[in-house]
Amino acid sequence: MNPEKSASSRPTRSTLDEIMAVMCQAHGLDVTAYDESFLAKSFEKRRRATASETAAIYLQRLSGDPAEAKIFFRSLTIPYSEFFRDPLVFALLEQVILPRLLTEKEASGRAELRLWSAGCATGQEAWSIAILLDEWTTSRGKPLAYRIFATDRSEADLARARSGVYGAATLGNVRLRQLKRYFSRQGEFYTITAKLRGRVDFSVYDLLDRASSSPPASIYGDFDLVICSNVLLYYRPQIQHFILDKLRRNLATGGYLVSGEAERQIVENAGGLGAVAPHASIFQSTPRRR
Ligand SMILES: C[S@@+](CC[C@H](N)C(=O)[O-])C[C@H]1O[C@@H](n2cnc3c(N)ncnc32)[C@H](O)[C@@H]1O
């Protein structure tokens, strides 16, 4: 199931306060950044999974059991992803946005296209972009200079991303042609081929890090395209604004920001970026003057 489709329920105020207090005071784990509905929902899931009859019983368990506190804390990170996850967004990237960026880049003589997948989880989003760019290069018969940076705060997920090995479940939107060209199959698993390896630079980066303005691996940001999808919705509004502000500052003039479908409203409400197309969560910073 796609977890982003069901990320809201109404928590009681006092339960939330107690969860946050217990996690912080008993275990030194800060969960205050998370969206309250998401926090309550995750709490309820673990309550049921541990067969705790009431919220009070599970809270007590959470307070006295560091292992359960870690499990609960980890459950707040959802690593779910898919290749070409939002088909409308990826169709627009393929047919409009990337060709536009690449043409502009060629015309301007500027060095390379810079892209950032922020909160990339196990890498499907970044590899999807790499596939589109490789297809473009192949169809044009011309080399293209581009760098794709992909970051997440979870080293474990990044290790899986780098390995490039995937089960069929996340490959549903990959075309047969792409499957043949960019994956090799071993039984149930599909591995990214050598052709794409080295095209994505995976590194750890916490978007909430206040000490840095862009992922250190990228050195200076200035991205033509940033995809940060299905990350914002797990955070409370103040934190969403902090992340969005960081992403916006990392955009080159005229650069594009892609969010998850469920986050479109959050980006629109924050202002500062223009929606590129109706019904698609793609936004653009102030375009270059022509
Ligand atoms: C649901 S996945 C989204 C994956 C991919 N962007 C997609 O849409 O398919 C959310 C990812 O965001 C990452 N994440 C959440 N908060 C983060 C933060 N503060 N800094 C970096 N990554 C974060 C999580 O570790 C998780 O891998």
Ligand as a Chemical Component Dictionary entry (heavy atoms), coordinates in Angstrom:
data_LIG
# 
_chem_comp.id                   LIG 
_chem_comp.type                 NON-POLYMER 
_chem_comp.pdbx_formal_charge   0 
_chem_comp.three_letter_code    LIG 
# 
loop_
_chem_comp_atom.comp_id 
_chem_comp_atom.atom_id 
_chem_comp_atom.alt_atom_id 
_chem_comp_atom.type_symbol 
_chem_comp_atom.charge 
_chem_comp_atom.model_Cartn_x 
_chem_comp_atom.model_Cartn_y 
_chem_comp_atom.model_Cartn_z 
_chem_comp_atom.pdbx_ordinal 
LIG C1  C1  C 0  8.481  8.188  1.648  1  
LIG S1  S1  S 1  10.179 8.289  1.294  2  
LIG C2  C2  C 0  10.131 9.177  -0.230 3  
LIG C3  C3  C 0  11.073 8.616  -1.246 4  
LIG C4  C4  C 0  11.019 9.310  -2.600 5  
LIG N1  N1  N 0  11.302 10.701 -2.500 6  
LIG C5  C5  C 0  9.673  9.080  -3.239 7  
LIG O1  O1  O 0  8.848  9.989  -3.286 8  
LIG O2  O2  O -1 9.421  7.967  -3.713 9  
LIG C6  C6  C 0  10.682 9.530  2.471  10 
LIG C7  C7  C 0  12.182 9.585  2.667  11 
LIG O3  O3  O 0  12.509 10.849 3.237  12 
LIG C8  C8  C 0  13.582 10.670 4.114  13 
LIG N2  N2  N 0  13.611 11.783 5.065  14 
LIG C9  C9  C 0  12.678 12.120 5.971  15 
LIG N3  N3  N 0  13.089 13.180 6.683  16 
LIG C10 C10 C 0  14.308 13.516 6.193  17 
LIG C11 C11 C 0  15.229 14.514 6.528  18 
LIG N4  N4  N 0  14.989 15.369 7.517  19 
LIG N5  N5  N 0  16.377 14.588 5.825  20 
LIG C12 C12 C 0  16.641 13.709 4.828  21 
LIG N6  N6  N 0  15.810 12.714 4.474  22 
LIG C13 C13 C 0  14.653 12.636 5.154  23 
LIG C14 C14 C 0  13.300 9.357  4.781  24 
LIG O4  O4  O 0  14.501 8.789  5.327  25 
LIG C15 C15 C 0  12.715 8.531  3.645  26 
LIG O5  O5  O 0  13.705 7.772  3.028  27 
# 
loop_
_chem_comp_bond.comp_id 
_chem_comp_bond.atom_id_1 
_chem_comp_bond.atom_id_2 
_chem_comp_bond.value_order 
_chem_comp_bond.pdbx_ordinal 
LIG C1  S1  SING 1  
LIG S1  C2  SING 2  
LIG S1  C6  SING 3  
LIG C2  C3  SING 4  
LIG C3  C4  SING 5  
LIG C4  N1  SING 6  
LIG C4  C5  SING 7  
LIG C5  O1  DOUB 8  
LIG C5  O2  SING 9  
LIG C6  C7  SING 10 
LIG C7  O3  SING 11 
LIG C7  C15 SING 12 
LIG O3  C8  SING 13 
LIG C8  N2  SING 14 
LIG C8  C14 SING 15 
LIG N2  C9  SING 16 
LIG N2  C13 SING 17 
LIG C9  N3  DOUB 18 
LIG N3  C10 SING 19 
LIG C10 C11 SING 20 
LIG C10 C13 DOUB 21 
LIG C11 N4  SING 22 
LIG C11 N5  DOUB 23 
LIG N5  C12 SING 24 
LIG C12 N6  DOUB 25 
LIG N6  C13 SING 26 
LIG C14 O4  SING 27 
LIG C14 C15 SING 28 
LIG C15 O5  SING 29 
# 
